[in-house]
Amino acid sequence: MNLPGLFKKARYQRFHIEPRYYDPIKEDIENRTARIKAEMGLSDTETIDPGYKSKIEGSFRKNMKHATGSGVDQTVMLRLLIMVILVMMIAGYVYVGIEIFYLVLLTIPFYLWRRFKR
């Protein structure tokens, strides 16, 4: 039994999501039947290219081919450089003290000046 009140009680929120499944066999069967119907002239829908392949099939491999190259090597080197700098700063702080941070702060403008000078 609910008593009347000034405020509404918060109800719990329900989360409902319908999962989407990808069935490559079913998609292949649908593509083949549509292609056969288009060749026989049984369907008035759009014709499907005979060389049609699934949109999802192999798309990740194609993107990975584009991703590999000089860009990936540069990001790996940049990460390595940042990691080495951080390790050197921590080691410098342990052995030298706070002065290592002042040294780094002095070298940053010099590096930027050299970088933009080119």
CNS distance restraints for C-alpha pairs under 8 A (distance, minus, plus):
assign (resid  23 and name CA) (resid  27 and name CA) 6.33 0.50 0.50
assign (resid  24 and name CA) (resid  28 and name CA) 6.05 0.50 0.50
assign (resid  25 and name CA) (resid  29 and name CA) 6.21 0.50 0.50
assign (resid  26 and name CA) (resid  30 and name CA) 6.19 0.50 0.50
assign (resid  27 and name CA) (resid  31 and name CA) 6.14 0.50 0.50
assign (resid  27 and name CA) (resid  54 and name CA) 7.66 0.50 0.50
assign (resid  28 and name CA) (resid  32 and name CA) 6.17 0.50 0.50
assign (resid  28 and name CA) (resid  54 and name CA) 7.42 0.50 0.50
assign (resid  29 and name CA) (resid  33 and name CA) 6.15 0.50 0.50
assign (resid  30 and name CA) (resid  34 and name CA) 6.05 0.50 0.50
assign (resid  31 and name CA) (resid  35 and name CA) 6.06 0.50 0.50
assign (resid  32 and name CA) (resid  36 and name CA) 6.11 0.50 0.50
assign (resid  33 and name CA) (resid  37 and name CA) 6.05 0.50 0.50
assign (resid  34 and name CA) (resid  38 and name CA) 6.07 0.50 0.50
assign (resid  34 and name CA) (resid  48 and name CA) 7.28 0.50 0.50
assign (resid  35 and name CA) (resid  39 and name CA) 6.18 0.50 0.50
assign (resid  35 and name CA) (resid  47 and name CA) 7.27 0.50 0.50
assign (resid  35 and name CA) (resid  48 and name CA) 5.84 0.50 0.50
assign (resid  35 and name CA) (resid  49 and name CA) 7.75 0.50 0.50
assign (resid  35 and name CA) (resid  50 and name CA) 6.89 0.50 0.50
assign (resid  36 and name CA) (resid  40 and name CA) 6.15 0.50 0.50
assign (resid  37 and name CA) (resid  41 and name CA) 5.94 0.50 0.50
assign (resid  37 and name CA) (resid  42 and name CA) 5.16 0.50 0.50
assign (resid  37 and name CA) (resid  43 and name CA) 5.83 0.50 0.50
assign (resid  38 and name CA) (resid  42 and name CA) 6.29 0.50 0.50
assign (resid  38 and name CA) (resid  43 and name CA) 5.87 0.50 0.50
assign (resid  38 and name CA) (resid  44 and name CA) 7.80 0.50 0.50
assign (resid  38 and name CA) (resid  45 and name CA) 7.92 0.50 0.50
assign (resid  38 and name CA) (resid  46 and name CA) 7.97 0.50 0.50
assign (resid  38 and name CA) (resid  47 and name CA) 5.71 0.50 0.50
assign (resid  38 and name CA) (resid  48 and name CA) 7.18 0.50 0.50
assign (resid  48 and name CA) (resid  52 and name CA) 7.04 0.50 0.50
assign (resid  53 and name CA) (resid  57 and name CA) 7.41 0.50 0.50
assign (resid  55 and name CA) (resid  59 and name CA) 6.93 0.50 0.50
assign (resid  56 and name CA) (resid  60 and name CA) 7.86 0.50 0.50
assign (resid  58 and name CA) (resid  62 and name CA) 6.44 0.50 0.50
assign (resid  59 and name CA) (resid  63 and name CA) 6.34 0.50 0.50
assign (resid  60 and name CA) (resid  64 and name CA) 6.16 0.50 0.50
assign (resid  61 and name CA) (resid  65 and name CA) 6.41 0.50 0.50
assign (resid  62 and name CA) (resid  66 and name CA) 6.75 0.50 0.50
assign (resid  63 and name CA) (resid  67 and name CA) 6.19 0.50 0.50
assign (resid  64 and name CA) (resid  68 and name CA) 6.23 0.50 0.50
assign (resid  67 and name CA) (resid  71 and name CA) 7.52 0.50 0.50
assign (resid  67 and name CA) (resid  72 and name CA) 6.93 0.50 0.50
assign (resid  68 and name CA) (resid  72 and name CA) 5.93 0.50 0.50
assign (resid  69 and name CA) (resid  73 and name CA) 6.78 0.50 0.50
assign (resid  70 and name CA) (resid  74 and name CA) 6.21 0.50 0.50
assign (resid  71 and name CA) (resid  75 and name CA) 6.40 0.50 0.50
assign (resid  72 and name CA) (resid  76 and name CA) 6.26 0.50 0.50
assign (resid  73 and name CA) (resid  77 and name CA) 6.16 0.50 0.50
assign (resid  74 and name CA) (resid  78 and name CA) 6.06 0.50 0.50
assign (resid  75 and name CA) (resid  79 and name CA) 6.14 0.50 0.50
assign (resid  76 and name CA) (resid  80 and name CA) 6.17 0.50 0.50
assign (resid  77 and name CA) (resid  81 and name CA) 6.05 0.50 0.50
assign (resid  78 and name CA) (resid  82 and name CA) 6.16 0.50 0.50
assign (resid  79 and name CA) (resid  83 and name CA) 6.11 0.50 0.50
assign (resid  80 and name CA) (resid  84 and name CA) 6.14 0.50 0.50
assign (resid  81 and name CA) (resid  85 and name CA) 6.16 0.50 0.50
assign (resid  82 and name CA) (resid  86 and name CA) 6.18 0.50 0.50
assign (resid  83 and name CA) (resid  87 and name CA) 6.19 0.50 0.50
assign (resid  84 and name CA) (resid  88 and name CA) 6.07 0.50 0.50
assign (resid  85 and name CA) (resid  89 and name CA) 6.11 0.50 0.50
assign (resid  86 and name CA) (resid  90 and name CA) 6.21 0.50 0.50
assign (resid  87 and name CA) (resid  91 and name CA) 6.11 0.50 0.50
assign (resid  88 and name CA) (resid  92 and name CA) 5.88 0.50 0.50
assign (resid  89 and name CA) (resid  93 and name CA) 6.03 0.50 0.50
assign (resid  89 and name CA) (resid 100 and name CA) 6.88 0.50 0.50
assign (resid  89 and name CA) (resid 101 and name CA) 7.38 0.50 0.50
assign (resid  90 and name CA) (resid  94 and name CA) 6.26 0.50 0.50
assign (resid  91 and name CA) (resid  95 and name CA) 6.18 0.50 0.50
assign (resid  92 and name CA) (resid  96 and name CA) 5.32 0.50 0.50
assign (resid  92 and name CA) (resid  97 and name CA) 6.66 0.50 0.50
assign (resid  92 and name CA) (resid 100 and name CA) 5.87 0.50 0.50
assign (resid  93 and name CA) (resid  97 and name CA) 4.34 0.50 0.50
assign (resid  93 and name CA) (resid  98 and name CA) 5.86 0.50 0.50
assign (resid  93 and name CA) (resid  99 and name CA) 7.68 0.50 0.50
assign (resid  93 and name CA) (resid 100 and name CA) 6.08 0.50 0.50
assign (resid  93 and name CA) (resid 101 and name CA) 7.68 0.50 0.50
assign (resid  96 and name CA) (resid 100 and name CA) 6.58 0.50 0.50
assign (resid  98 and name CA) (resid 102 and name CA) 7.15 0.50 0.50
assign (resid  99 and name CA) (resid 103 and name CA) 6.31 0.50 0.50
assign (resid 100 and name CA) (resid 104 and name CA) 6.30 0.50 0.50
assign (resid 101 and name CA) (resid 105 and name CA) 6.15 0.50 0.50
assign (resid 102 and name CA) (resid 106 and name CA) 6.23 0.50 0.50
assign (resid 103 and name CA) (resid 107 and name CA) 6.32 0.50 0.50
assign (resid 104 and name CA) (resid 108 and name CA) 6.31 0.50 0.50
assign (resid 105 and name CA) (resid 109 and name CA) 7.51 0.50 0.50
assign (resid 106 and name CA) (resid 110 and name CA) 7.10 0.50 0.50
assign (resid 107 and name CA) (resid 111 and name CA) 6.11 0.50 0.50
assign (resid 108 and name CA) (resid 112 and name CA) 6.21 0.50 0.50
assign (resid 109 and name CA) (resid 113 and name CA) 6.00 0.50 0.50
assign (resid 110 and name CA) (resid 114 and name CA) 6.24 0.50 0.50
assign (resid 111 and name CA) (resid 115 and name CA) 6.08 0.50 0.50
assign (resid 112 and name CA) (resid 116 and name CA) 6.12 0.50 0.50
assign (resid 113 and name CA) (resid 117 and name CA) 5.92 0.50 0.50
assign (resid 114 and name CA) (resid 118 and name CA) 6.95 0.50 0.50
